[in-house]
Amino acid sequence: MPNRTIAPLLAFPKAIPELPILPETILENLSCYTLEGGSEDVLKIDVVFKAGTLYDSYPLLANTTLGNIKEGTANFTGREIAETVDFFGSQIQTDISYDRAEITLVTQGKHLVSLLDVFTDVLLLPVFPEKEFAQYVKRSKSQLSVNLEKVEFNCRLLLSELMFSGHPYREQVSVSAYDALTTDMLRAFHSNHFSLNDAYVLISGRGTATAKDALAAALSAKWKAQASSLRDTSAANWQYSPSEKRSRKADALQSAIRMGAPALSRNHPDYPLLYLANMALGGYFGSRLMQNIREDKGYTYGIGSSINVLEDAAYLLISTQVGAEVTEATLHEIRFELQRMQTAAIDAAELQRIKRYILGNLVESFDGPFATADRLKLMINHGLDGGYFSRFAQRIPHITAEEITAVSAEFFNEKRFSLAVVGEW
């Protein structure tokens, strides 16, 4: 039996593939990527649009458009769409981020042809019926009202205001914003931003070549040429200066804390260094913030830090919720750990543990065609080449403690961070 008290030696991962970044063109300008793999007859088709919240001309418009896109089309009611997809044991999923919106079909390959008529209707021909829209608005207003009572949700909005004031990345929501939305606005947003001219398709799983041809035929039967009319966001350059803002919520039992500062994008040569430093600070359960503020002090159930990389910005984020009475003590300990990262070299055992964790997670993120497709989407969206993750994996084992201290001194300086606190203190 192996001695499980001794960790295995750090080894280079041997299964980080170089991914195909050269697409085929289907229809006129629609790029299509394929990733063949898997042992089961399952396919996933992701259609990715430049239709994220960045392109909102009015608060909540992008989210509401995507949230109603399956509620009825030119040829199917929302109920018919749901029943057809359920009958074949499949799913049509939607997802939205700051930069992109996705509509995804997951199905067995043998059912693909039976579902393409419905799926392409959802992509190209939604009608946004009034009844379903009114029900969506009612549900969303109720959920948002609940969220606006939570210190964590309000702290997220507050930090977004501090970090992205005057920039389209700023998150702005209100219950009253739903009252100004109309189905005409949703149709206009769909027409302007869900254009296949500004989209790409990624097909992963078994039988991707056949699926690509079938999808192209189904789309061509309904597709009409659309001019690109994306909102111009290039003039809204991110101009950041650190600031602090607190919002008191009477009788709150907890306070929410968020700190943010500019970071590096993935294509920067020092990104692996910052990634590893952030992992040590608060990126996993054994991190310094968790060990200090959760395990030692018992101030919170969880605290973490992350590098959030958007297509036009990147920022460090530290977030937690703590008992109201220990708000200031928690801030003191966060600052202590930021300072410790800058001044005390990480020891060899901790450094090796973090490297194992990063490389293990990286290998797992390529486990199967669907997970690999998620990596490929990230690379396409951020303009990375096919060997990016392979080079990243090769860089991690050679990072030194001195490099971590140096990058921490540059990026973990407390004066760079904006601070948002909501609750009692």
C-alpha positions in Angstrom: 0.0 0.0 0.0 1.3 3.5 -0.8 2.2 5.8 2.1 -0.6 8.4 1.8 1.1 10.7 4.3 3.7 11.5 1.6 2.7 13.7 -1.4 3.7 12.4 -4.8 6.6 14.2 -6.6 5.7 17.1 -8.8 5.6 16.1 -12.4 5.0 17.8 -15.7 1.6 17.1 -17.1 1.7 15.0 -20.2 -1.8 15.6 -21.5 -2.1 19.4 -22.3 -2.9 19.4 -26.0 -2.3 22.1 -28.5 -5.8 23.1 -29.7 -6.9 23.8 -33.2 -7.5 27.6 -33.6 -8.0 27.5 -37.4 -11.8 27.4 -38.1 -13.7 26.4 -41.1 -16.2 28.9 -42.6 -19.8 27.8 -42.9 -22.5 30.1 -44.5 -20.9 33.4 -45.4 -18.8 34.6 -42.5 -19.6 32.1 -39.7 -16.5 30.5 -38.2 -16.9 26.9 -37.0 -14.5 25.0 -34.8 -14.7 21.3 -34.1 -13.3 19.1 -31.4 -13.8 15.4 -32.0 -13.7 13.1 -29.0 -15.5 11.1 -26.3 -16.7 7.6 -26.1 -20.4 8.3 -26.0 -22.8 9.5 -28.8 -23.1 13.0 -27.4 -22.6 16.3 -29.0 -22.4 19.9 -27.8 -23.0 22.9 -30.1 -22.0 26.3 -28.7 -22.9 29.4 -30.6 -21.1 32.3 -29.1 -22.2 35.9 -29.8 -20.7 39.3 -29.0 -23.8 40.1 -26.9 -22.7 40.3 -23.3 -23.7 43.0 -20.8 -20.9 45.2 -22.2 -23.2 45.9 -25.1 -26.2 47.0 -23.0 -27.7 50.2 -24.2 -30.0 50.1 -21.2 -29.5 48.3 -17.8 -30.5 44.6 -17.9 -31.3 44.5 -21.6 -28.7 41.9 -22.6 -29.7 39.6 -19.7 -33.4 40.0 -20.4 -33.0 39.3 -24.1 -31.1 36.1 -23.5 -33.5 35.1 -20.7 -36.5 35.3 -23.1 -34.9 33.8 -26.2 -36.4 30.3 -25.7 -39.9 31.6 -24.9 -41.2 31.5 -28.5 -40.0 31.7 -32.1 -41.5 32.2 -35.5 -42.4 28.5 -35.8 -42.6 27.2 -32.2 -44.1 28.3 -28.9 -42.0 28.3 -25.8 -43.9 25.2 -24.6 -43.3 23.4 -27.9 -39.6 24.2 -27.6 -39.4 22.8 -24.1 -41.4 19.7 -24.8 -39.4 18.8 -28.0 -36.1 19.2 -26.2 -37.2 17.2 -23.2 -38.6 14.4 -25.4 -35.2 13.8 -26.9 -33.4 14.0 -23.5 -31.5 17.1 -24.6 -30.9 20.6 -23.4 -30.8 24.1 -24.8 -28.8 26.2 -22.4 -28.0 29.9 -22.3 -25.2 31.8 -20.6 -24.0 35.4 -20.5 -20.9 37.2 -19.3 -19.6 40.7 -19.6 -18.4 40.1 -23.2 -20.3 37.2 -24.7 -23.6 35.4 -24.8 -23.9 31.7 -25.6 -26.7 29.5 -26.8 -25.8 25.8 -26.5 -27.4 22.5 -27.6 -26.4 19.3 -25.8 -27.9 16.1 -27.3 -27.2 12.6 -28.5 -25.9 12.6 -32.0 -28.7 10.4 -33.2 -31.3 13.1 -32.2 -29.4 16.1 -33.7 -31.4 16.3 -36.9 -34.7 16.2 -35.0 -33.6 19.2 -32.9 -31.9 21.4 -35.4 -35.2 23.0 -36.5 -36.0 24.1 -33.0 -32.4 25.1 -32.1 -31.9 27.3 -35.2 -35.3 28.9 -34.6 -34.1 29.9 -31.1 -30.9 31.3 -32.6 -32.3 33.2 -35.5 -36.1 33.7 -35.1 -37.1 34.4 -31.5 -40.3 36.6 -31.3 -40.2 37.5 -27.6 -44.0 37.0 -26.9 -45.6 39.6 -24.5 -47.1 37.1 -22.1 -43.9 35.2 -21.4 -42.0 38.5 -21.2 -44.3 39.8 -18.6 -43.9 36.6 -16.5 -40.1 36.8 -16.8 -40.1 40.5 -15.7 -42.3 39.6 -12.7 -40.1 36.8 -11.6 -36.9 38.8 -12.2 -38.1 41.8 -10.2 -39.0 39.5 -7.3 -35.6 37.8 -7.3 -33.8 41.1 -7.7 -35.7 42.6 -4.8 -34.6 39.6 -2.6 -30.9 40.0 -3.8 -30.9 43.8 -3.0 -31.5 42.9 0.6 -28.3 40.9 0.7 -25.1 42.6 1.8 -23.0 40.4 -0.6 -25.0 41.4 -3.7 -24.9 45.1 -2.8 -21.2 44.9 -2.1 -20.6 43.4 -5.6 -22.5 46.4 -7.1 -20.5 48.8 -5.0 -17.1 47.5 -6.0 -18.2 47.4 -9.6 -19.0 51.1 -9.3 -15.6 51.8 -7.8 -13.7 49.7 -10.3 -15.5 50.6 -13.5 -17.1 54.0 -13.1 -17.9 55.4 -16.5 -17.1 52.1 -18.3 -19.6 49.6 -19.8 -18.2 46.9 -17.5 -19.9 48.6 -14.6 -22.8 46.5 -13.3 -25.9 48.6 -12.9 -29.2 47.0 -11.8 -32.4 48.2 -10.3 -35.9 46.8 -9.9 -37.3 49.9 -11.7 -35.0 49.2 -14.8 -37.3 46.3 -15.7 -40.3 48.7 -16.1 -38.6 50.5 -19.0 -37.9 47.3 -21.0 -40.2 46.3 -23.9 -40.3 43.4 -26.3 -39.4 45.8 -29.1 -36.2 46.6 -27.2 -35.4 42.9 -26.9 -36.1 42.3 -30.6 -33.8 45.2 -31.5 -31.0 44.0 -29.3 -31.3 40.5 -30.8 -31.2 41.9 -34.3 -28.2 44.0 -33.5 -26.1 41.7 -31.4 -27.1 38.1 -32.1 -25.9 38.3 -35.7 -24.1 35.3 -37.2 -21.6 37.8 -38.7 -20.3 38.5 -35.2 -20.5 34.9 -33.9 -18.7 31.6 -34.0 -19.7 28.0 -33.5 -17.9 25.3 -31.6 -19.0 21.7 -31.9 -17.5 19.1 -29.6 -18.1 15.4 -29.0 -18.8 12.5 -31.3 -19.6 13.0 -35.0 -18.6 16.7 -35.2 -18.1 16.7 -39.0 -21.6 15.4 -39.7 -23.0 17.8 -37.1 -21.2 20.8 -38.8 -22.7 20.0 -42.2 -26.2 19.5 -40.7 -26.1 22.7 -38.7 -24.9 24.7 -41.8 -27.8 23.3 -43.8 -30.3 24.1 -41.1 -29.0 27.7 -40.6 -28.8 28.5 -44.3 -32.5 27.7 -44.7 -33.4 30.5 -42.2 -30.4 32.9 -42.2 -30.7 36.3 -43.8 -27.7 38.5 -44.4 -27.2 40.9 -41.4 -25.0 43.9 -41.2 -22.8 44.1 -38.1 -24.1 46.8 -35.8 -22.3 46.2 -32.6 -22.2 49.0 -30.1 -18.8 50.8 -30.2 -17.2 50.4 -26.8 -13.6 51.2 -27.9 -13.8 54.8 -26.7 -14.6 53.8 -23.2 -11.1 53.0 -22.0 -10.8 51.7 -18.5 -9.4 54.5 -16.3 -9.0 53.3 -12.8 -8.0 55.0 -9.6 -8.3 53.3 -6.2 -11.0 54.4 -3.9 -13.0 53.2 -0.9 -16.7 53.3 -0.2 -18.8 51.8 2.6 -22.6 51.4 2.8 -24.1 50.8 6.2 -27.0 48.3 6.4 -28.7 48.7 9.7 -29.1 45.5 11.9 -27.0 43.4 9.4 -25.6 40.4 11.1 -22.8 40.2 8.6 -20.6 42.6 6.5 -19.6 41.9 2.9 -16.1 42.9 2.0 -14.7 43.2 -1.5 -11.3 44.5 -2.7 -10.3 44.9 -6.3 -7.2 46.1 -8.2 -6.0 45.9 -11.9 -4.3 42.7 -12.9 -2.6 41.1 -15.9 -4.3 39.6 -18.9 -3.6 36.0 -19.9 -1.3 36.9 -22.8 1.1 38.9 -20.5 4.4 37.0 -20.0 4.1 37.5 -16.2 0.6 36.1 -15.9 1.7 32.7 -14.7 3.6 34.4 -11.8 0.6 36.4 -10.8 -1.7 33.4 -11.1 0.5 31.3 -8.7 0.9 34.3 -6.3 -2.9 34.7 -6.2 -3.4 31.0 -5.6 -1.1 31.3 -2.6 -3.0 34.3 -1.3 -6.5 33.1 -1.7 -7.1 30.9 -4.7 -7.7 27.5 -3.0 -8.9 26.0 0.3 -5.4 25.9 1.7 -4.6 29.5 0.8 -3.2 32.0 3.3 -6.4 34.0 3.6 -8.4 30.8 4.3 -5.9 29.5 6.8 -5.7 32.8 8.7 -9.2 34.2 8.5 -11.3 31.0 8.4 -9.2 28.3 10.1 -7.3 30.4 12.7 -9.5 33.3 13.4 -12.9 31.8 12.6 -14.2 35.1 11.2 -15.9 33.5 8.1 -17.0 30.3 6.4 -15.0 31.3 3.3 -12.7 33.9 1.8 -11.0 33.9 -1.5 -9.1 35.8 -4.2 -9.2 35.5 -7.9 -8.0 37.0 -11.2 -11.0 38.0 -13.3 -9.9 38.3 -16.9 -12.3 40.1 -19.2 -11.7 40.7 -22.9 -10.8 44.4 -22.3 -9.7 44.4 -18.6 -8.4 42.2 -15.9 -8.6 42.6 -12.1 -7.8 41.0 -8.8 -10.7 40.4 -6.5 -10.7 39.5 -2.8 -14.2 38.8 -1.3 -15.7 37.5 1.9 -18.6 37.8 4.3 -17.9 38.0 8.0 -19.6 38.7 11.3 -20.4 42.4 11.6 -18.4 42.7 14.8 -15.2 41.5 13.1 -15.3 43.6 10.0 -12.3 45.8 10.9 -10.3 42.8 12.3 -10.9 41.0 9.0 -9.6 43.9 7.0 -6.6 44.1 9.2 -5.8 40.4 8.5 -6.3 40.8 4.7 -3.8 43.6 4.7 -1.5 41.5 6.8 -1.6 38.7 4.3 -1.1 41.1 1.4 2.0 42.5 3.1 3.3 39.1 3.9 3.1 38.0 0.3 5.3 41.0 -0.6 8.0 40.7 2.1 8.3 37.0 3.1 9.4 34.5 0.5 7.1 31.5 0.1 8.7 28.4 1.5 9.5 25.4 -0.7 6.8 23.1 0.7 4.0 25.6 0.1 5.3 26.5 -3.3 5.4 22.8 -4.4 1.9 22.2 -3.0 0.5 25.1 -5.0 2.2 24.0 -8.2 0.7 20.5 -7.8 -2.7 22.0 -7.3 -2.5 24.3 -10.3 -1.2 21.6 -12.6 -3.7 19.0 -11.4 -6.6 21.4 -12.0 -5.2 22.2 -15.4 -5.1 18.6 -16.5 -8.6 18.1 -15.2 -9.9 21.1 -17.2 -9.0 19.1 -20.4 -10.8 16.0 -19.3 -13.1 15.1 -22.2 -14.3 17.0 -25.3 -16.7 19.3 -23.5 -14.2 20.5 -20.9 -11.6 21.0 -23.7 -14.2 23.0 -25.7 -14.5 25.4 -22.7 -10.7 25.9 -22.8 -10.9 26.5 -26.6 -13.6 29.1 -26.2 -11.5 30.9 -23.7 -8.6 30.9 -26.1 -10.7 32.2 -29.0 -12.3 34.9 -26.9 -9.0 36.2 -25.6 -7.0 35.8 -28.8 -4.6 33.1 -27.5 -2.8 30.7 -29.7 -3.2 26.9 -29.7 -0.2 26.2 -27.5 -1.1 28.6 -24.8 -2.0 26.2 -22.1 0.8 23.8 -22.9 3.3 26.7 -22.4 1.5 27.7 -19.2 1.9 24.2 -17.8 5.6 24.1 -18.7 6.2 27.5 -17.0 4.6 26.7 -13.6 7.1 24.2 -12.3 10.0 26.6 -12.9 8.6 29.6 -11.0 10.7 30.6 -8.0 9.9 32.0 -4.6 11.8 35.1 -5.5 9.6 35.7 -8.6 6.5 35.3 -6.5 7.7 37.9 -4.0 8.5 40.3 -6.8 5.2 40.0 -8.5 3.4 40.3 -5.2 5.3 43.5 -4.4 4.0 44.9 -7.7 0.4 43.8 -7.6 -0.5 43.2 -3.9 0.3 46.6 -2.7 -2.6 47.7 -0.6 -2.7 51.2 -2.1 -3.6 49.7 -5.5 -6.9 48.2 -4.2 -10.4 49.7 -4.1 -12.4 48.7 -1.1 -16.2 48.2 -0.8 -17.9 47.3 2.5 -21.6 46.8 3.0 -23.1 45.9 6.4 -22.4 46.9 10.0 -18.9 47.6 11.5 
